[in-house]
Amino acid sequence: MSRTCEICGKHTVTGNKVSHAKNRTRRTWRPNLVKVKTELGGTAVSVKLCARCLKSDYITKKV
């Protein structure tokens, strides 16, 4: 179960948190994923989308 948008492929990114004293510790940035029920090919499917894809109307939300 990965933290990846199923439409655009946006996923977790890693990097460094840098303090004022230039100390570096590893950290992660996670995408804003939303689990949405939609209809694909006549069947109800649950997909994970990032908020940008949901706002852009790539998939219509099933009510």
Predicted model as a PDB file, atoms N, CA, C, CB and O in Angstrom, pLDDT in the B-factor column:
MODEL        1                                                                  
ATOM      1  N   MET A   1       0.843  -1.174   0.000  1.00 57.00           N  
ATOM      2  CA  MET A   1       0.000   0.000   0.000  1.00 57.00           C  
ATOM      3  C   MET A   1       0.888   1.237   0.000  1.00 57.00           C  
ATOM      4  CB  MET A   1      -0.959  -0.002   1.215  1.00 57.00           C  
ATOM      5  O   MET A   1       1.339   1.691   1.052  1.00 57.00           O  
ATOM      6  N   SER A   2       1.130   1.770  -1.174  1.00 85.00           N  
ATOM      7  CA  SER A   2       2.042   2.897  -1.281  1.00 85.00           C  
ATOM      8  C   SER A   2       1.296   4.218  -1.203  1.00 85.00           C  
ATOM      9  CB  SER A   2       2.829   2.818  -2.576  1.00 85.00           C  
ATOM     10  O   SER A   2       0.099   4.287  -1.482  1.00 85.00           O  
ATOM     11  N   ARG A   3       2.002   5.245  -0.828  1.00 93.00           N  
ATOM     12  CA  ARG A   3       1.423   6.584  -0.767  1.00 93.00           C  
ATOM     13  C   ARG A   3       1.650   7.261  -2.112  1.00 93.00           C  
ATOM     14  CB  ARG A   3       2.045   7.426   0.401  1.00 93.00           C  
ATOM     15  O   ARG A   3       2.516   8.125  -2.244  1.00 93.00           O  
ATOM     16  N   THR A   4       0.868   6.863  -3.106  1.00 96.00           N  
ATOM     17  CA  THR A   4       1.020   7.359  -4.468  1.00 96.00           C  
ATOM     18  C   THR A   4      -0.349   7.654  -5.060  1.00 96.00           C  
ATOM     19  CB  THR A   4       1.784   6.342  -5.343  1.00 96.00           C  
ATOM     20  O   THR A   4      -1.288   6.878  -4.887  1.00 96.00           O  
ATOM     21  N   CYS A   5      -0.458   8.776  -5.759  1.00 96.00           N  
ATOM     22  CA  CYS A   5      -1.684   9.115  -6.468  1.00 96.00           C  
ATOM     23  C   CYS A   5      -1.812   8.186  -7.665  1.00 96.00           C  
ATOM     24  CB  CYS A   5      -1.693  10.611  -6.913  1.00 96.00           C  
ATOM     25  O   CYS A   5      -0.851   8.001  -8.413  1.00 96.00           O  
ATOM     26  N   GLU A   6      -2.992   7.601  -7.853  1.00 93.00           N  
ATOM     27  CA  GLU A   6      -3.178   6.633  -8.930  1.00 93.00           C  
ATOM     28  C   GLU A   6      -3.403   7.294 -10.279  1.00 93.00           C  
ATOM     29  CB  GLU A   6      -4.338   5.732  -8.614  1.00 93.00           C  
ATOM     30  O   GLU A   6      -3.427   6.603 -11.297  1.00 93.00           O  
ATOM     31  N   ILE A   7      -3.570   8.616 -10.318  1.00 92.00           N  
ATOM     32  CA  ILE A   7      -3.748   9.331 -11.577  1.00 92.00           C  
ATOM     33  C   ILE A   7      -2.429   9.939 -12.057  1.00 92.00           C  
ATOM     34  CB  ILE A   7      -4.807  10.426 -11.420  1.00 92.00           C  
ATOM     35  O   ILE A   7      -1.963   9.623 -13.151  1.00 92.00           O  
ATOM     36  N   CYS A   8      -1.832  10.803 -11.247  1.00 94.00           N  
ATOM     37  CA  CYS A   8      -0.639  11.525 -11.708  1.00 94.00           C  
ATOM     38  C   CYS A   8       0.666  10.904 -11.232  1.00 94.00           C  
ATOM     39  CB  CYS A   8      -0.700  12.953 -11.246  1.00 94.00           C  
ATOM     40  O   CYS A   8       1.727  11.245 -11.756  1.00 94.00           O  
ATOM     41  N   GLY A   9       0.620   9.998 -10.249  1.00 95.00           N  
ATOM     42  CA  GLY A   9       1.838   9.341  -9.786  1.00 95.00           C  
ATOM     43  C   GLY A   9       2.611  10.115  -8.733  1.00 95.00           C  
ATOM     44  O   GLY A   9       3.748   9.760  -8.420  1.00 95.00           O  
ATOM     45  N   LYS A  10       2.018  11.162  -8.184  1.00 96.00           N  
ATOM     46  CA  LYS A  10       2.690  11.918  -7.129  1.00 96.00           C  
ATOM     47  C   LYS A  10       2.923  11.015  -5.932  1.00 96.00           C  
ATOM     48  CB  LYS A  10       1.864  13.162  -6.720  1.00 96.00           C  
ATOM     49  O   LYS A  10       2.021  10.281  -5.530  1.00 96.00           O  
ATOM     50  N   HIS A  11       4.130  11.056  -5.350  1.00 96.00           N  
ATOM     51  CA  HIS A  11       4.468  10.143  -4.264  1.00 96.00           C  
ATOM     52  C   HIS A  11       5.297  10.858  -3.198  1.00 96.00           C  
ATOM     53  CB  HIS A  11       5.231   8.924  -4.806  1.00 96.00           C  
ATOM     54  O   HIS A  11       5.579  12.051  -3.316  1.00 96.00           O  
ATOM     55  N   THR A  12       5.684  10.119  -2.159  1.00 96.00           N  
ATOM     56  CA  THR A  12       6.460  10.653  -1.051  1.00 96.00           C  
ATOM     57  C   THR A  12       7.845  11.064  -1.539  1.00 96.00           C  
ATOM     58  CB  THR A  12       6.569   9.619   0.086  1.00 96.00           C  
ATOM     59  O   THR A  12       8.487  10.347  -2.306  1.00 96.00           O  
ATOM     60  N   VAL A  13       8.298  12.244  -1.076  1.00 96.00           N  
ATOM     61  CA  VAL A  13       9.607  12.774  -1.441  1.00 96.00           C  
ATOM     62  C   VAL A  13      10.432  12.907  -0.166  1.00 96.00           C  
ATOM     63  CB  VAL A  13       9.482  14.152  -2.184  1.00 96.00           C  
ATOM     64  O   VAL A  13       9.908  13.305   0.874  1.00 96.00           O  
ATOM     65  N   THR A  14      11.716  12.576  -0.242  1.00 97.00           N  
ATOM     66  CA  THR A  14      12.581  12.678   0.933  1.00 97.00           C  
ATOM     67  C   THR A  14      13.608  13.774   0.728  1.00 97.00           C  
ATOM     68  CB  THR A  14      13.280  11.338   1.219  1.00 97.00           C  
ATOM     69  O   THR A  14      13.945  14.139  -0.398  1.00 97.00           O  
ATOM     70  N   GLY A  15      14.100  14.293   1.855  1.00 98.00           N  
ATOM     71  CA  GLY A  15      15.114  15.335   1.814  1.00 98.00           C  
ATOM     72  C   GLY A  15      15.637  15.597   3.210  1.00 98.00           C  
ATOM     73  O   GLY A  15      15.507  14.757   4.100  1.00 98.00           O  
ATOM     74  N   ASN A  16      16.230  16.765   3.398  1.00 98.00           N  
ATOM     75  CA  ASN A  16      16.815  17.128   4.681  1.00 98.00           C  
ATOM     76  C   ASN A  16      16.057  18.275   5.328  1.00 98.00           C  
ATOM     77  CB  ASN A  16      18.277  17.503   4.508  1.00 98.00           C  
ATOM     78  O   ASN A  16      15.637  19.218   4.658  1.00 98.00           O  
ATOM     79  N   LYS A  17      15.885  18.177   6.660  1.00 98.00           N  
ATOM     80  CA  LYS A  17      15.433  19.311   7.446  1.00 98.00           C  
ATOM     81  C   LYS A  17      16.704  20.008   7.907  1.00 98.00           C  
ATOM     82  CB  LYS A  17      14.504  18.876   8.666  1.00 98.00           C  
ATOM     83  O   LYS A  17      17.570  19.374   8.509  1.00 98.00           O  
ATOM     84  N   VAL A  18      16.828  21.304   7.632  1.00 98.00           N  
ATOM     85  CA  VAL A  18      18.055  22.033   7.948  1.00 98.00           C  
ATOM     86  C   VAL A  18      17.755  23.049   9.032  1.00 98.00           C  
ATOM     87  CB  VAL A  18      18.640  22.728   6.686  1.00 98.00           C  
ATOM     88  O   VAL A  18      16.914  23.929   8.853  1.00 98.00           O  
ATOM     89  N   SER A  19      18.448  22.927  10.162  1.00 98.00           N  
ATOM     90  CA  SER A  19      18.245  23.851  11.275  1.00 98.00           C  
ATOM     91  C   SER A  19      19.043  25.135  11.043  1.00 98.00           C  
ATOM     92  CB  SER A  19      18.657  23.192  12.615  1.00 98.00           C  
ATOM     93  O   SER A  19      19.789  25.249  10.071  1.00 98.00           O  
ATOM     94  N   HIS A  20      18.873  26.092  11.945  1.00 98.00           N  
ATOM     95  CA  HIS A  20      19.602  27.358  11.851  1.00 98.00           C  
ATOM     96  C   HIS A  20      21.110  27.128  11.940  1.00 98.00           C  
ATOM     97  CB  HIS A  20      19.147  28.321  12.959  1.00 98.00           C  
ATOM     98  O   HIS A  20      21.893  27.872  11.349  1.00 98.00           O  
ATOM     99  N   ALA A  21      21.515  26.087  12.685  1.00 98.00           N  
ATOM    100  CA  ALA A  21      22.935  25.755  12.829  1.00 98.00           C  
ATOM    101  C   ALA A  21      23.416  24.843  11.705  1.00 98.00           C  
ATOM    102  CB  ALA A  21      23.189  25.090  14.180  1.00 98.00           C  
ATOM    103  O   ALA A  21      24.507  24.279  11.789  1.00 98.00           O  
ATOM    104  N   LYS A  22      22.611  24.694  10.656  1.00 98.00           N  
ATOM    105  CA  LYS A  22      22.932  23.876   9.481  1.00 98.00           C  
ATOM    106  C   LYS A  22      23.064  22.388   9.792  1.00 98.00           C  
ATOM    107  CB  LYS A  22      24.210  24.365   8.862  1.00 98.00           C  
ATOM    108  O   LYS A  22      23.732  21.657   9.060  1.00 98.00           O  
ATOM    109  N   ASN A  23      22.420  21.930  10.894  1.00 98.00           N  
ATOM    110  CA  ASN A  23      22.348  20.494  11.153  1.00 98.00           C  
ATOM    111  C   ASN A  23      21.330  19.890  10.204  1.00 98.00           C  
ATOM    112  CB  ASN A  23      21.972  20.200  12.641  1.00 98.00           C  
ATOM    113  O   ASN A  23      20.274  20.477   9.966  1.00 98.00           O  
ATOM    114  N   ARG A  24      21.637  18.726   9.662  1.00 98.00           N  
ATOM    115  CA  ARG A  24      20.745  18.091   8.706  1.00 98.00           C  
ATOM    116  C   ARG A  24      20.214  16.768   9.234  1.00 98.00           C  
ATOM    117  CB  ARG A  24      21.458  17.876   7.385  1.00 98.00           C  
ATOM    118  O   ARG A  24      20.979  15.897   9.650  1.00 98.00           O  
ATOM    119  N   THR A  25      18.890  16.628   9.212  1.00 98.00           N  
ATOM    120  CA  THR A  25      18.245  15.373   9.574  1.00 98.00           C  
ATOM    121  C   THR A  25      17.278  15.024   8.458  1.00 98.00           C  
ATOM    122  CB  THR A  25      17.512  15.472  10.959  1.00 98.00           C  
ATOM    123  O   THR A  25      16.699  15.911   7.831  1.00 98.00           O  
ATOM    124  N   ARG A  26      17.102  13.733   8.211  1.00 98.00           N  
ATOM    125  CA  ARG A  26      16.236  13.287   7.122  1.00 98.00           C  
ATOM    126  C   ARG A  26      14.772  13.501   7.464  1.00 98.00           C  
ATOM    127  CB  ARG A  26      16.488  11.817   6.808  1.00 98.00           C  
ATOM    128  O   ARG A  26      14.366  13.340   8.615  1.00 98.00           O  
ATOM    129  N   ARG A  27      13.974  13.868   6.455  1.00 98.00           N  
ATOM    130  CA  ARG A  27      12.544  14.040   6.627  1.00 98.00           C  
ATOM    131  C   ARG A  27      11.840  13.658   5.334  1.00 98.00           C  
ATOM    132  CB  ARG A  27      12.204  15.491   7.035  1.00 98.00           C  
ATOM    133  O   ARG A  27      12.485  13.450   4.306  1.00 98.00           O  
ATOM    134  N   THR A  28      10.491  13.566   5.389  1.00 97.00           N  
ATOM    135  CA  THR A  28       9.719  13.219   4.205  1.00 97.00           C  
ATOM    136  C   THR A  28       8.589  14.223   4.010  1.00 97.00           C  
ATOM    137  CB  THR A  28       9.160  11.788   4.318  1.00 97.00           C  
ATOM    138  O   THR A  28       8.074  14.795   4.971  1.00 97.00           O  
ATOM    139  N   TRP A  29       8.216  14.423   2.760  1.00 97.00           N  
ATOM    140  CA  TRP A  29       7.051  15.211   2.393  1.00 97.00           C  
ATOM    141  C   TRP A  29       6.061  14.249   1.781  1.00 97.00           C  
ATOM    142  CB  TRP A  29       7.410  16.382   1.409  1.00 97.00           C  
ATOM    143  O   TRP A  29       6.386  13.545   0.825  1.00 97.00           O  
ATOM    144  N   ARG A  30       4.839  14.210   2.327  1.00 96.00           N  
ATOM    145  CA  ARG A  30       3.830  13.280   1.834  1.00 96.00           C  
ATOM    146  C   ARG A  30       2.765  14.038   1.051  1.00 96.00           C  
ATOM    147  CB  ARG A  30       3.191  12.496   2.999  1.00 96.00           C  
ATOM    148  O   ARG A  30       2.401  15.153   1.425  1.00 96.00           O  
ATOM    149  N   PRO A  31       2.259  13.447  -0.035  1.00 96.00           N  
ATOM    150  CA  PRO A  31       1.202  14.114  -0.799  1.00 96.00           C  
ATOM    151  C   PRO A  31      -0.119  14.074  -0.047  1.00 96.00           C  
ATOM    152  CB  PRO A  31       1.042  13.462  -2.178  1.00 96.00           C  
ATOM    153  O   PRO A  31      -0.330  13.222   0.816  1.00 96.00           O  
ATOM    154  N   ASN A  32      -0.998  14.997  -0.382  1.00 96.00           N  
ATOM    155  CA  ASN A  32      -2.318  15.080   0.241  1.00 96.00           C  
ATOM    156  C   ASN A  32      -3.238  14.114  -0.497  1.00 96.00           C  
ATOM    157  CB  ASN A  32      -2.885  16.551   0.207  1.00 96.00           C  
ATOM    158  O   ASN A  32      -3.908  14.500  -1.455  1.00 96.00           O  
ATOM    159  N   LEU A  33      -3.272  12.853  -0.050  1.00 96.00           N  
ATOM    160  CA  LEU A  33      -4.064  11.827  -0.718  1.00 96.00           C  
ATOM    161  C   LEU A  33      -5.443  11.693  -0.083  1.00 96.00           C  
ATOM    162  CB  LEU A  33      -3.338  10.487  -0.677  1.00 96.00           C  
ATOM    163  O   LEU A  33      -5.607  11.796   1.133  1.00 96.00           O  
ATOM    164  N   VAL A  34      -6.438  11.458  -0.958  1.00 94.00           N  
ATOM    165  CA  VAL A  34      -7.816  11.287  -0.533  1.00 94.00           C  
ATOM    166  C   VAL A  34      -8.326   9.994  -1.140  1.00 94.00           C  
ATOM    167  CB  VAL A  34      -8.703  12.502  -0.951  1.00 94.00           C  
ATOM    168  O   VAL A  34      -8.158   9.761  -2.337  1.00 94.00           O  
ATOM    169  N   LYS A  35      -8.954   9.143  -0.320  1.00 94.00           N  
ATOM    170  CA  LYS A  35      -9.541   7.908  -0.831  1.00 94.00           C  
ATOM    171  C   LYS A  35     -10.958   8.215  -1.308  1.00 94.00           C  
ATOM    172  CB  LYS A  35      -9.544   6.782   0.262  1.00 94.00           C  
ATOM    173  O   LYS A  35     -11.795   8.681  -0.535  1.00 94.00           O  
ATOM    174  N   VAL A  36     -11.220   7.948  -2.597  1.00 93.00           N  
ATOM    175  CA  VAL A  36     -12.471   8.342  -3.233  1.00 93.00           C  
ATOM    176  C   VAL A  36     -13.109   7.132  -3.890  1.00 93.00           C  
ATOM    177  CB  VAL A  36     -12.237   9.462  -4.267  1.00 93.00           C  
ATOM    178  O   VAL A  36     -12.421   6.329  -4.521  1.00 93.00           O  
ATOM    179  N   LYS A  37     -14.430   6.996  -3.746  1.00 94.00           N  
ATOM    180  CA  LYS A  37     -15.158   5.972  -4.477  1.00 94.00           C  
ATOM    181  C   LYS A  37     -15.645   6.579  -5.779  1.00 94.00           C  
ATOM    182  CB  LYS A  37     -16.345   5.407  -3.639  1.00 94.00           C  
ATOM    183  O   LYS A  37     -16.248   7.652  -5.791  1.00 94.00           O  
ATOM    184  N   THR A  38     -15.374   5.870  -6.894  1.00 92.00           N  
ATOM    185  CA  THR A  38     -15.779   6.336  -8.204  1.00 92.00           C  
ATOM    186  C   THR A  38     -16.252   5.159  -9.029  1.00 92.00           C  
ATOM    187  CB  THR A  38     -14.632   7.070  -8.908  1.00 92.00           C  
ATOM    188  O   THR A  38     -16.160   4.012  -8.593  1.00 92.00           O  
ATOM    189  N   GLU A  39     -16.747   5.433 -10.198  1.00 90.00           N  
ATOM    190  CA  GLU A  39     -17.239   4.372 -11.069  1.00 90.00           C  
ATOM    191  C   GLU A  39     -16.360   4.306 -12.312  1.00 90.00           C  
ATOM    192  CB  GLU A  39     -18.729   4.608 -11.455  1.00 90.00           C  
ATOM    193  O   GLU A  39     -16.299   5.261 -13.087  1.00 90.00           O  
ATOM    194  N   LEU A  40     -15.679   3.177 -12.502  1.00 84.00           N  
ATOM    195  CA  LEU A  40     -14.834   2.955 -13.669  1.00 84.00           C  
ATOM    196  C   LEU A  40     -15.316   1.706 -14.388  1.00 84.00           C  
ATOM    197  CB  LEU A  40     -13.337   2.823 -13.265  1.00 84.00           C  
ATOM    198  O   LEU A  40     -15.319   0.617 -13.812  1.00 84.00           O  
ATOM    199  N   GLY A  41     -15.719   1.854 -15.627  1.00 84.00           N  
ATOM    200  CA  GLY A  41     -16.183   0.710 -16.409  1.00 84.00           C  
ATOM    201  C   GLY A  41     -17.441   0.070 -15.860  1.00 84.00           C  
ATOM    202  O   GLY A  41     -17.653  -1.129 -16.039  1.00 84.00           O  
ATOM    203  N   GLY A  42     -18.275   0.845 -15.199  1.00 86.00           N  
ATOM    204  CA  GLY A  42     -19.526   0.323 -14.671  1.00 86.00           C  
ATOM    205  C   GLY A  42     -19.429  -0.325 -13.310  1.00 86.00           C  
ATOM    206  O   GLY A  42     -20.440  -0.782 -12.778  1.00 86.00           O  
ATOM    207  N   THR A  43     -18.232  -0.381 -12.726  1.00 91.00           N  
ATOM    208  CA  THR A  43     -18.073  -0.964 -11.393  1.00 91.00           C  
ATOM    209  C   THR A  43     -17.589   0.098 -10.416  1.00 91.00           C  
ATOM    210  CB  THR A  43     -17.087  -2.154 -11.428  1.00 91.00           C  
ATOM    211  O   THR A  43     -16.845   1.002 -10.795  1.00 91.00           O  
ATOM    212  N   ALA A  44     -18.003  -0.008  -9.174  1.00 92.00           N  
ATOM    213  CA  ALA A  44     -17.583   0.925  -8.134  1.00 92.00           C  
ATOM    214  C   ALA A  44     -16.176   0.553  -7.672  1.00 92.00           C  
ATOM    215  CB  ALA A  44     -18.582   0.917  -6.937  1.00 92.00           C  
ATOM    216  O   ALA A  44     -15.919  -0.591  -7.299  1.00 92.00           O  
ATOM    217  N   VAL A  45     -15.280   1.520  -7.700  1.00 92.00           N  
ATOM    218  CA  VAL A  45     -13.875   1.296  -7.354  1.00 92.00           C  
ATOM    219  C   VAL A  45     -13.438   2.374  -6.374  1.00 92.00           C  
ATOM    220  CB  VAL A  45     -12.967   1.301  -8.627  1.00 92.00           C  
ATOM    221  O   VAL A  45     -13.865   3.523  -6.488  1.00 92.00           O  
ATOM    222  N   SER A  46     -12.599   2.020  -5.418  1.00 94.00           N  
ATOM    223  CA  SER A  46     -12.014   2.971  -4.492  1.00 94.00           C  
ATOM    224  C   SER A  46     -10.592   3.277  -4.949  1.00 94.00           C  
ATOM    225  CB  SER A  46     -12.032   2.424  -3.035  1.00 94.00           C  
ATOM    226  O   SER A  46      -9.780   2.362  -5.085  1.00 94.00           O  
ATOM    227  N   VAL A  47     -10.280   4.550  -5.188  1.00 93.00           N  
ATOM    228  CA  VAL A  47      -8.955   4.953  -5.658  1.00 93.00           C  
ATOM    229  C   VAL A  47      -8.392   6.011  -4.729  1.00 93.00           C  
ATOM    230  CB  VAL A  47      -9.015   5.482  -7.111  1.00 93.00           C  
ATOM    231  O   VAL A  47      -9.135   6.724  -4.055  1.00 93.00           O  
ATOM    232  N   LYS A  48      -7.046   6.106  -4.701  1.00 95.00           N  
ATOM    233  CA  LYS A  48      -6.368   7.135  -3.935  1.00 95.00           C  
ATOM    234  C   LYS A  48      -5.918   8.231  -4.899  1.00 95.00           C  
ATOM    235  CB  LYS A  48      -5.159   6.547  -3.142  1.00 95.00           C  
ATOM    236  O   LYS A  48      -5.162   7.974  -5.836  1.00 95.00           O  
ATOM    237  N   LEU A  49      -6.391   9.456  -4.658  1.00 93.00           N  
ATOM    238  CA  LEU A  49      -6.072  10.596  -5.499  1.00 93.00           C  
ATOM    239  C   LEU A  49      -5.425  11.683  -4.667  1.00 93.00           C  
ATOM    240  CB  LEU A  49      -7.326  11.129  -6.199  1.00 93.00           C  
ATOM    241  O   LEU A  49      -5.700  11.804  -3.473  1.00 93.00           O  
ATOM    242  N   CYS A  50      -4.561  12.479  -5.292  1.00 94.00           N  
ATOM    243  CA  CYS A  50      -4.077  13.667  -4.611  1.00 94.00           C  
ATOM    244  C   CYS A  50      -5.146  14.748  -4.739  1.00 94.00           C  
ATOM    245  CB  CYS A  50      -2.706  14.146  -5.199  1.00 94.00           C  
ATOM    246  O   CYS A  50      -6.015  14.661  -5.607  1.00 94.00           O  
ATOM    247  N   ALA A  51      -5.088  15.750  -3.892  1.00 93.00           N  
ATOM    248  CA  ALA A  51      -6.117  16.780  -3.856  1.00 93.00           C  
ATOM    249  C   ALA A  51      -6.172  17.555  -5.165  1.00 93.00           C  
ATOM    250  CB  ALA A  51      -5.870  17.734  -2.695  1.00 93.00           C  
ATOM    251  O   ALA A  51      -7.249  17.992  -5.570  1.00 93.00           O  
ATOM    252  N   ARG A  52      -5.038  17.734  -5.836  1.00 94.00           N  
ATOM    253  CA  ARG A  52      -5.032  18.469  -7.097  1.00 94.00           C  
ATOM    254  C   ARG A  52      -5.794  17.725  -8.182  1.00 94.00           C  
ATOM    255  CB  ARG A  52      -3.605  18.727  -7.550  1.00 94.00           C  
ATOM    256  O   ARG A  52      -6.529  18.345  -8.949  1.00 94.00           O  
ATOM    257  N   CYS A  53      -5.633  16.399  -8.262  1.00 92.00           N  
ATOM    258  CA  CYS A  53      -6.369  15.606  -9.251  1.00 92.00           C  
ATOM    259  C   CYS A  53      -7.860  15.595  -8.948  1.00 92.00           C  
ATOM    260  CB  CYS A  53      -5.835  14.172  -9.291  1.00 92.00           C  
ATOM    261  O   CYS A  53      -8.678  15.603  -9.868  1.00 92.00           O  
ATOM    262  N   LEU A  54      -8.222  15.578  -7.672  1.00 91.00           N  
ATOM    263  CA  LEU A  54      -9.630  15.592  -7.297  1.00 91.00           C  
ATOM    264  C   LEU A  54     -10.265  16.926  -7.672  1.00 91.00           C  
ATOM    265  CB  LEU A  54      -9.792  15.325  -5.792  1.00 91.00           C  
ATOM    266  O   LEU A  54     -11.395  16.957  -8.160  1.00 91.00           O  
ATOM    267  N   LYS A  55      -9.546  18.036  -7.448  1.00 92.00           N  
ATOM    268  CA  LYS A  55     -10.056  19.353  -7.797  1.00 92.00           C  
ATOM    269  C   LYS A  55     -10.133  19.542  -9.307  1.00 92.00           C  
ATOM    270  CB  LYS A  55      -9.185  20.432  -7.182  1.00 92.00           C  
ATOM    271  O   LYS A  55     -10.985  20.291  -9.786  1.00 92.00           O  
ATOM    272  N   SER A  56      -9.267  18.886 -10.063  1.00 92.00           N  
ATOM    273  CA  SER A  56      -9.195  19.080 -11.508  1.00 92.00           C  
ATOM    274  C   SER A  56     -10.245  18.261 -12.266  1.00 92.00           C  
ATOM    275  CB  SER A  56      -7.810  18.717 -12.004  1.00 92.00           C  
ATOM    276  O   SER A  56     -10.274  18.297 -13.496  1.00 92.00           O  
ATOM    277  N   ASP A  57     -11.100  17.530 -11.563  1.00 85.00           N  
ATOM    278  CA  ASP A  57     -12.173  16.735 -12.150  1.00 85.00           C  
ATOM    279  C   ASP A  57     -11.680  15.670 -13.117  1.00 85.00           C  
ATOM    280  CB  ASP A  57     -13.134  17.634 -12.855  1.00 85.00           C  
ATOM    281  O   ASP A  57     -12.318  15.422 -14.141  1.00 85.00           O  
ATOM    282  N   TYR A  58     -10.542  15.031 -12.804  1.00 83.00           N  
ATOM    283  CA  TYR A  58     -10.108  13.876 -13.596  1.00 83.00           C  
ATOM    284  C   TYR A  58     -11.069  12.710 -13.376  1.00 83.00           C  
ATOM    285  CB  TYR A  58      -8.655  13.463 -13.223  1.00 83.00           C  
ATOM    286  O   TYR A  58     -11.347  11.934 -14.291  1.00 83.00           O  
ATOM    287  N   ILE A  59     -11.571  12.603 -12.142  1.00 86.00           N  
ATOM    288  CA  ILE A  59     -12.492  11.535 -11.786  1.00 86.00           C  
ATOM    289  C   ILE A  59     -13.673  12.161 -11.057  1.00 86.00           C  
ATOM    290  CB  ILE A  59     -11.794  10.443 -10.909  1.00 86.00           C  
ATOM    291  O   ILE A  59     -13.489  13.032 -10.207  1.00 86.00           O  
ATOM    292  N   THR A  60     -14.881  11.720 -11.385  1.00 84.00           N  
ATOM    293  CA  THR A  60     -16.055  12.227 -10.691  1.00 84.00           C  
ATOM    294  C   THR A  60     -16.317  11.365  -9.462  1.00 84.00           C  
ATOM    295  CB  THR A  60     -17.291  12.246 -11.629  1.00 84.00           C  
ATOM    296  O   THR A  60     -16.281  10.136  -9.526  1.00 84.00           O  
ATOM    297  N   LYS A  61     -16.576  12.019  -8.365  1.00 85.00           N  
ATOM    298  CA  LYS A  61     -16.793  11.364  -7.088  1.00 85.00           C  
ATOM    299  C   LYS A  61     -18.190  10.725  -7.071  1.00 85.00           C  
ATOM    300  CB  LYS A  61     -16.631  12.375  -5.919  1.00 85.00           C  
ATOM    301  O   LYS A  61     -19.179  11.371  -7.418  1.00 85.00           O  
ATOM    302  N   LYS A  62     -18.257   9.469  -6.670  1.00 82.00           N  
ATOM    303  CA  LYS A  62     -19.544   8.764  -6.579  1.00 82.00           C  
ATOM    304  C   LYS A  62     -20.170   9.089  -5.219  1.00 82.00           C  
ATOM    305  CB  LYS A  62     -19.361   7.202  -6.762  1.00 82.00           C  
ATOM    306  O   LYS A  62     -19.514   8.989  -4.182  1.00 82.00           O  
ATOM    307  N   VAL A  63     -21.431   9.473  -5.241  1.00 72.00           N  
ATOM    308  CA  VAL A  63     -22.098   9.874  -4.000  1.00 72.00           C  
ATOM    309  C   VAL A  63     -22.834   8.738  -3.365  1.00 72.00           C  
ATOM    310  CB  VAL A  63     -23.049  11.002  -4.253  1.00 72.00           C  
ATOM    311  O   VAL A  63     -23.449   8.912  -2.313  1.00 72.00           O  
TER     312      VAL A  63                                                      
ENDMDL                                                                          
END                                                                             
